[in-house]
Amino acid sequence: MFTIRPVPKRYAWGSGERLQSMFHLTGEQWRSPLAEMWFSGHPQSPSLIEQPGGTPVALIDAIAARPEYMVGARGSSEFGPVLPFLFKVISARVPLSLQVHPVDFQARAGFNMENREAIALDAPERSFRDMNAKSEMVVALEPFHASVGFAPKSFALHNLTLLESPVAQMMVRAFSRSAGAGEFAQADARMPIAASVWPESRRRMFRAFHAAITAPPLDAQELERDLLQARARCTAERNRMAFDHAVRATRAFPADPSVLALLMMNPVRLEEGESVFLPTGCPHAYIYGTGAEIMTNSDNVLRAGMTVKHKDIGNLLQCLDCRTSSPVDPSDARLGTLLMRDVVFYKPPVNEFMLCYGHVDAAHEPWPVMNRLAMRYDALVQQMVGKAVVPHLGPRIVLCTQGAVRCVTDHDERVLRQGEAVFVPAADGWVRIDPVVTGEAAPQGQYLMASTPF
């Protein structure tokens, strides 16, 4: 296994101390907001790993040099000589952009189009930084708030009809059967080709969302006052949470009408260990909190509002999934419970990534036979359903988030303290995470393991 160094990302919405404390930063590294720490094989921001002798090398170069050793035969065959996922720890102090991620053909088309227009890969006005579709999942490390996907029409209308804002009133009209075609002609002209087979309910959702993200700036004080007065008239906790998200957003981005789109979306509060999966096309906005984020190996983001960064409303609307849906929780604790090990598995419906979040404690160290049972159980599951439960055939990144843990493979062993991480190559086979029972390290610890699902 190799020590891996995260790539810090400093954005204005980032935490003033949460990530700085977790990764034990000092001096100048502590002072400015820190939004994300990337454990990355992305060509624009690759992490460094320390090879034998302590020589740092970019992870993408190490994988390219020995793909089967680093990511395994299956990973190399399915995804090529790359790390198929991007793993981050993020901390949002204020809301960040209302956004959508593209599906694969849209990512390829957008990437090639911006290349033809000679837009530099690191240019701030660039939307497509690679050709990959982007699905992602977030696991809360502390209470984490987000708005995810479109809520049912009844929820959206209940919220919007409480507002006096002319933009909100226009959004209400967009849901109406009697809405004038001329009023929403611009929205209809920007619908994707697939909209020709959409049900009318989906077209109305598109029109209402379009009204919010394309409206001119509003009076900031009037908007906040309107939202607060409407919230006071709500009786259901879920509706109040939606207004709370919108109020936070309008305080961070005064006069931005796109905050009204949050009233159409599912408000989500995740407690530690809870998760939500965000498929391509799903509109979402993180409101605040700290979490682990894992996604396909992509940095493609299409923003509609609530940001100082580049907005790409045209491409976002072409990628927008207007179906109403409940947020998807991909966690599964059954294996961890069965084996009496404190670990939760998060396996969303994608081939590129999964995540484990676990806890170890020397005071109740697992019975050694449990490790053998884990391997046996996994082998039986593979025979029955053709799928692995405990990932061991692909690349993994193990990060200690609290205390200390011992990371053990057939070929290596390493004690990780808070903020330290290792890259475990596919060739190392099975990996287990144990408590530290000797030495000066903490006897308890928490960890995240990002991996492929095989």
Disulfide bonds with the S-S distance in Angstrom:
none
